[in-house]
Amino acid sequence: MISQDGGASYAHAARQRRAFFTLAIVQATLIFAITLVAVPLPNIGKEFGLDTASLILVNAAYGLAFSGLLLFGGRLADRFGGKPVFIAGLLVFGGASAAAALSPSFLALIAMRFLQGVGASMVAPAALSLLRGAFPEPAAFGRAMASWGSVSVLGATAGTVISGVMITWLSWRWMFMVPVAVSAFALLVQRAWLPASPERRGAEGLDLGGAVLATAGISLSSYGLILTGEAGWLSSGVMLPLLVGVALLLAFFMVERRADSPLLPPGFIAPRRLAGLIGVMLAAASMGTVSFLWSLYLQQVRGWTPLWTALGFLPYLLVLIASSRIAAPLTGRIGATRLLQGGLAIGAVGLALLAGLDRHSAYLTDLLPGLIVLPIGTAMMFASSAVIATSDVPPHQSGLAGGVMNTAMELGPTLGMAIFMSVAALRADAVEGYAWALGTAAGAFVVAALLVGKLARMRSAPEGRLATEKL
């Protein structure tokens, strides 16, 4: 016979599993939405008669709204409660996804992609706030975050694989039905499966001035970085949004120091948390850059179809799934910082292996080894970085922590692609440039492994760490 305490414990664990499953599938879908148009971009361009600049906007509109509004979305979740913001965000995200699938024109598609990002910027930090409510014990929350870190990367890589299959047999428009289905599912189960939000913190303001500066600064900077690959760093179309964006971000940090209820409290991004955010950015950058390069290289250089391109990337996804299951418990056994450093080192090896590509590289001997090694490092990086970036965050700032971490995750691919394409442009031959840039990225990962170790040990006070962590 099961004791009363044992039965209650089993029921509590079951509620936690249901909550984690719901929130994780939503988070994966938010990241999936970033890459869902990457493979079908040529098909979209052909249908609407778009040039390269317009295709860049189709790909970037979602990320611009998502990254720009995440900090404000985090404040909304902390101010009004995770669940109301989660529901409102899902309604916007799912509705915009359905409208995007039916877009009659290029402008309508751009508008709906942007609105998708607005909804996602509310859902992502609210989901982390709800996760904290489902796992209130520090040790349990630490274990949940170790698994949470790998959820996003699964969504991104799944987007590359699923899109290749869908556009082969259906249409690019069907890609948008995945977010619609997930949003509908989450809205149906949220009442029974997700925890209620605590009472709102009525005394805390929204800091609308800071929100405007942060949103405009991040969006303009990201837009400028996105255009570097097409126009070059020194063009006015790149320099103007970059300079204005950086100026607005500097103004944001100055305003936050004097604000009564700052959107980003001074000292929130301490050295140790910065180490986690660097890990998140680099993991996301490597994932986004390699998936983009893979699609470009195999379809434009090697002449592969979208379906074969997706199937060729499948080993990366399978290794990532398997590695993620191992990386989460390793965070508690060897410590988040050591796991992050190890992930960066293994990621460097994977990038170095891919740096050997040329126009005639054999898939099995030249490309596959890198596609197997790199996701092992990526899984380790995401699992450990998520724990480091959210450790010691008080419950009333869970939304802020989610906003900051997801902002780093969003900016990673944008900044990574801008630097990658700039380094690649130093070589006359495009494929040779890709190889050179991959080798440079491998070196940067080695330097980052040393840097995050130093940052993680820079503390002004004794560490109150999660029970899953050891240094």
C-alpha positions in Angstrom: 0.0 0.0 0.0 1.3 3.5 -0.9 1.4 5.8 2.1 -0.4 9.1 2.2 2.9 11.0 2.0 4.1 8.8 -0.8 1.0 9.4 -2.8 1.2 13.1 -2.3 4.8 13.1 -3.4 4.0 11.1 -6.5 1.2 13.5 -7.4 3.5 16.5 -6.9 6.1 14.9 -9.2 3.5 14.2 -11.8 2.3 17.8 -11.7 5.9 19.0 -12.2 6.4 16.7 -15.1 3.3 17.9 -16.8 4.2 21.5 -16.2 7.8 21.0 -17.5 6.5 19.2 -20.6 4.1 22.0 -21.5 6.5 24.8 -20.9 9.4 23.0 -22.7 7.4 22.3 -25.8 6.3 25.9 -25.9 9.9 27.2 -25.5 11.1 24.8 -28.2 8.4 26.2 -30.5 9.4 29.8 -29.9 12.9 29.0 -31.0 11.7 26.8 -33.8 9.8 29.8 -35.2 13.2 31.6 -35.6 14.5 29.0 -38.1 11.2 27.8 -39.6 11.7 30.0 -42.8 15.5 29.5 -43.2 15.2 26.5 -45.5 12.1 27.6 -47.4 13.4 31.1 -48.0 14.0 30.4 -51.8 10.5 29.2 -52.2 9.0 32.2 -50.4 11.2 34.5 -52.5 10.0 32.8 -55.7 6.3 33.1 -54.7 6.4 36.8 -53.8 9.2 37.8 -56.3 11.6 39.0 -53.5 15.2 40.2 -53.7 17.9 39.3 -51.1 17.2 42.3 -48.9 13.5 41.4 -48.7 14.3 37.8 -47.8 16.6 39.0 -45.0 13.6 40.9 -43.6 11.4 37.8 -43.8 14.0 35.9 -41.8 14.8 38.6 -39.3 11.4 40.3 -38.5 10.5 37.7 -35.9 13.8 37.9 -34.1 13.9 41.7 -34.1 10.6 41.9 -32.2 11.4 38.9 -30.0 14.9 40.1 -28.9 13.9 43.7 -28.6 10.9 43.2 -26.3 12.1 40.4 -24.1 13.2 42.6 -21.2 9.9 44.3 -21.2 8.1 40.9 -21.4 10.1 39.8 -18.4 8.9 42.9 -16.4 5.3 42.2 -17.4 5.6 38.6 -16.1 7.1 39.8 -12.8 4.6 42.6 -12.5 1.3 40.9 -13.5 2.2 37.3 -13.0 3.5 34.6 -15.3 0.3 32.9 -16.2 -1.7 35.9 -17.5 1.2 37.1 -19.6 1.8 33.5 -20.8 -1.8 33.2 -22.0 -1.9 36.6 -23.6 1.4 36.0 -25.4 0.3 32.6 -26.7 -2.9 34.2 -28.1 -0.8 36.8 -30.0 1.9 34.2 -31.1 -0.6 31.6 -32.2 -2.9 34.1 -33.9 0.0 35.7 -35.8 1.3 32.3 -36.9 -2.1 31.4 -38.3 -2.3 34.7 -40.2 1.3 34.2 -41.5 0.3 30.9 -43.0 -2.4 32.7 -44.9 -0.4 35.8 -45.9 -1.5 37.1 -49.3 1.6 39.4 -49.7 5.2 40.0 -48.7 4.2 42.9 -46.4 1.5 40.9 -44.7 4.0 38.1 -44.0 6.5 40.6 -42.6 3.9 42.1 -40.3 2.8 38.7 -39.0 6.4 37.6 -38.5 6.9 40.7 -36.4 3.7 40.1 -34.4 4.8 36.5 -33.8 7.9 38.0 -32.2 5.8 40.3 -30.0 3.9 37.3 -28.7 7.1 35.3 -28.2 8.7 38.1 -26.2 5.8 37.7 -23.7 5.7 33.9 -23.6 9.4 33.2 -23.1 10.0 35.1 -19.8 6.5 34.1 -18.5 7.3 30.5 -19.2 10.4 30.7 -17.0 8.5 32.4 -14.3 5.9 29.6 -14.4 8.8 27.0 -14.3 10.1 28.6 -11.2 6.6 28.3 -9.7 6.4 24.6 -10.6 9.8 23.9 -9.1 10.0 26.2 -6.0 12.8 24.2 -4.3 16.3 25.5 -5.4 17.7 22.0 -6.1 14.6 21.0 -8.2 14.7 24.3 -10.1 18.4 23.8 -10.8 17.8 20.4 -12.3 14.9 21.7 -14.4 17.0 24.5 -15.7 19.8 22.1 -16.7 17.2 20.3 -18.9 15.6 23.6 -20.0 18.9 24.8 -21.5 18.8 22.1 -24.1 15.1 22.6 -25.0 15.7 25.7 -27.1 18.5 24.2 -29.2 16.3 21.3 -30.0 13.6 23.6 -31.3 16.1 25.4 -33.6 17.6 22.3 -35.1 14.2 20.6 -35.4 13.1 23.6 -37.5 15.8 22.9 -40.1 14.9 19.2 -40.4 11.1 19.6 -40.3 11.1 22.5 -42.8 13.0 20.5 -45.4 10.4 17.7 -45.1 7.4 19.9 -45.2 8.3 22.0 -48.2 9.1 18.9 -50.1 5.6 17.4 -49.8 3.5 20.3 -48.7 4.2 24.1 -48.7 6.2 26.6 -46.7 2.8 27.9 -45.4 2.3 24.6 -43.4 5.4 25.4 -41.4 3.4 28.1 -39.5 0.8 25.5 -38.4 3.3 24.0 -36.0 3.2 27.1 -33.7 -0.5 27.3 -34.1 -1.0 23.7 -32.9 1.4 24.1 -30.0 -0.2 27.3 -28.9 -3.6 25.7 -29.0 -2.4 22.7 -26.9 -0.8 24.9 -24.3 -3.9 27.1 -24.0 -6.1 24.0 -23.5 -3.9 22.5 -20.7 -2.6 25.6 -19.0 -5.5 25.7 -16.4 -4.9 22.1 -15.2 -1.2 21.6 -15.8 0.5 24.9 -15.0 0.8 26.5 -11.5 -1.1 29.6 -10.6 0.8 32.9 -10.5 1.5 34.5 -7.1 -0.1 37.8 -6.3 1.0 40.7 -8.5 3.7 43.0 -7.1 1.6 46.2 -7.3 4.3 48.6 -6.0 6.7 47.8 -8.9 6.4 50.1 -11.9 6.8 49.1 -15.6 9.7 51.5 -16.4 8.2 52.4 -19.8 11.1 54.8 -20.6 13.6 52.1 -20.0 11.5 49.6 -22.0 11.4 52.0 -25.0 15.2 52.6 -24.9 16.0 48.9 -24.5 13.6 47.8 -27.2 14.7 50.4 -29.8 18.4 49.9 -28.9 18.4 46.1 -29.2 16.2 46.1 -32.4 18.2 48.7 -34.2 21.5 47.1 -33.3 20.3 43.7 -34.4 18.9 45.1 -37.6 22.3 46.7 -38.4 24.1 43.4 -37.6 21.8 41.5 -39.8 22.5 43.7 -42.8 26.3 43.4 -42.5 26.4 40.3 -44.6 24.6 42.0 -47.5 25.9 45.5 -47.3 29.2 45.4 -45.4 30.1 47.1 -42.1 30.9 50.5 -43.5 27.7 51.1 -45.5 25.4 53.8 -44.2 22.5 51.3 -44.0 24.5 49.3 -41.5 26.4 52.0 -39.6 23.4 54.3 -38.9 21.2 51.7 -37.2 24.2 50.2 -35.4 25.4 53.6 -34.0 21.9 54.7 -33.1 21.2 51.4 -31.5 24.4 51.4 -29.4 23.7 55.0 -28.3 20.2 54.1 -27.2 21.5 51.1 -25.2 24.1 53.4 -23.5 21.3 55.8 -22.7 19.3 52.8 -21.3 22.0 51.8 -18.9 22.4 55.4 -17.7 18.6 55.8 -17.2 18.4 52.5 -15.3 21.0 53.6 -12.7 18.6 56.4 -11.7 15.2 54.7 -12.2 13.0 53.9 -9.1 12.0 50.6 -10.6 14.6 49.8 -13.2 13.8 47.3 -16.0 17.3 45.9 -15.5 18.4 46.5 -11.9 22.1 47.5 -11.6 24.2 44.6 -10.5 21.7 42.0 -11.9 24.2 40.9 -14.5 27.0 40.0 -12.1 30.2 38.4 -13.4 29.0 34.8 -12.7 25.7 35.4 -14.5 27.6 37.1 -17.3 29.6 33.8 -17.7 26.3 32.0 -18.2 25.0 34.5 -20.7 28.2 34.3 -22.7 27.7 30.5 -22.8 24.2 30.9 -24.0 25.2 33.4 -26.7 28.0 31.2 -28.0 25.9 28.1 -28.0 23.1 29.8 -29.9 25.6 31.5 -32.3 27.2 28.2 -33.2 23.9 26.5 -33.7 22.4 29.3 -35.8 25.5 29.8 -37.9 26.1 26.2 -38.6 22.5 25.5 -39.6 22.5 28.5 -41.9 25.8 27.6 -43.4 24.7 24.0 -43.8 21.6 25.0 -45.8 23.6 27.5 -47.9 26.5 25.2 -48.6 24.6 22.1 -49.5 21.8 23.7 -51.6 23.8 26.5 -53.4 27.2 25.0 -53.6 26.5 21.2 -53.8 23.1 21.4 -55.4 21.3 19.3 -52.7 17.5 19.4 -52.5 15.8 20.8 -49.3 14.8 17.3 -48.3 18.3 15.9 -48.6 19.7 19.0 -46.8 17.3 18.3 -43.9 18.2 14.6 -43.8 21.9 15.4 -43.9 21.4 17.5 -40.8 19.5 14.8 -39.0 22.6 13.2 -37.3 23.3 16.6 -35.7 19.8 16.7 -34.2 19.9 13.0 -33.0 23.3 13.5 -31.3 22.0 16.7 -29.7 18.9 15.0 -28.3 21.1 12.1 -26.9 23.7 14.5 -25.5 21.1 16.7 -23.9 19.8 13.8 -21.8 23.3 13.2 -20.5 24.4 16.9 -20.1 21.6 17.8 -17.6 22.6 15.3 -14.9 26.2 16.1 -15.5 25.6 19.7 -14.4 25.0 18.4 -10.9 27.9 15.9 -10.9 30.8 17.9 -12.1 29.5 21.5 -11.7 28.0 23.9 -14.2 31.1 25.9 -14.8 33.3 22.9 -15.6 30.6 21.5 -17.8 30.4 24.9 -19.7 34.2 24.9 -20.2 34.1 21.3 -21.4 31.3 22.1 -23.8 33.2 25.1 -25.2 36.3 22.9 -25.7 34.4 20.1 -27.4 32.5 22.7 -29.5 35.9 24.1 -30.6 36.9 20.6 -31.8 33.6 20.2 -33.7 34.0 23.6 -35.4 37.7 22.8 -36.3 36.5 19.5 -37.9 33.9 21.4 -40.0 36.6 24.0 -40.9 38.1 21.4 -43.3 35.2 21.7 -45.8 35.7 22.6 -49.4 33.6 22.3 -52.6 34.1 18.6 -52.9 34.0 17.5 -49.2 32.7 14.0 -48.7 29.7 13.9 -46.4 30.7 10.8 -44.4 34.4 11.5 -43.9 34.6 15.3 -44.1 31.3 16.7 -42.8 29.7 14.1 -40.6 32.5 14.0 -37.9 32.0 17.7 -37.2 28.2 17.3 -37.2 28.5 14.6 -34.5 31.1 16.3 -32.2 29.7 19.9 -32.3 26.2 19.1 -30.9 27.8 17.3 -27.9 29.5 20.5 -27.0 26.4 22.5 -27.7 24.2 20.4 -25.4 26.8 20.8 -22.6 26.9 24.5 -23.1 23.2 25.1 -23.1 22.6 22.9 -20.0 25.3 24.5 -17.9 24.7 28.1 -19.1 21.0 28.0 -18.2 21.9 27.0 -14.7 24.6 29.6 -14.3 22.5 32.4 -15.8 19.5 31.8 -13.5 21.2 30.7 -10.2 20.3 32.7 -7.1 17.5 34.6 -8.9 14.7 35.4 -6.4 11.2 34.2 -7.5 9.9 37.8 -8.1 12.6 38.3 -10.7 12.1 35.0 -12.6 10.6 36.8 -15.5 13.5 39.2 -15.7 16.0 36.3 -15.6 14.0 34.6 -18.5 14.0 37.8 -20.5 17.8 38.4 -20.1 18.7 34.8 -20.9 16.4 34.7 -24.0 17.8 38.0 -25.1 21.3 36.5 -25.0 20.0 33.5 -26.9 18.4 35.7 -29.6 21.4 38.0 -30.0 23.9 35.1 -30.3 23.0 34.0 -33.8 22.6 37.6 -35.0 26.0 38.7 -33.7 27.6 35.4 -34.6 26.4 35.5 -38.2 27.6 39.1 -38.6 31.1 38.3 -37.4 31.1 35.0 -39.3 30.2 36.5 -42.6 32.7 39.3 -42.1 35.5 36.9 -41.4 34.5 34.8 -44.4 34.6 37.8 -46.6 38.4 38.1 -46.0 38.8 35.2 -48.5 38.0 35.6 -52.2 36.4 32.2 -52.5 33.1 31.9 -50.5 33.6 28.2 -49.4 37.2 29.0 -48.5 35.9 31.9 -46.5 33.4 29.7 -44.6 36.2 27.3 -43.7 38.4 30.2 -42.5 35.5 31.6 -40.4 34.8 28.2 -38.8 38.4 27.8 -37.8 38.4 31.3 -36.3 35.2 30.4 -34.4 37.0 27.3 -33.0 39.8 29.5 -31.6 37.2 31.9 -30.1 35.6 29.0 -28.2 38.9 28.1 -26.6 39.4 31.7 -25.5 35.8 31.8 -24.2 36.4 28.6 -22.1 39.1 30.4 -20.2 37.1 33.6 -19.9 34.0 32.0 -18.4 36.0 30.1 -15.8 37.5 33.4 -14.6 34.1 35.2 -14.6 32.4 32.4 -12.7 34.9 32.7 -9.9 34.6 36.5 -9.6 32.2 37.0 -6.7 32.0 39.8 -4.2 30.2 37.6 -1.6 30.1 33.9 -0.8 28.1 32.0 -3.4 24.6 30.9 -2.6 24.5 28.2 -5.2 21.9 25.8 -6.4 22.2 22.3 -5.0 22.9 21.0 -8.5 26.1 23.0 -8.8 29.6 22.4 -7.7 32.7 24.3 -8.8 
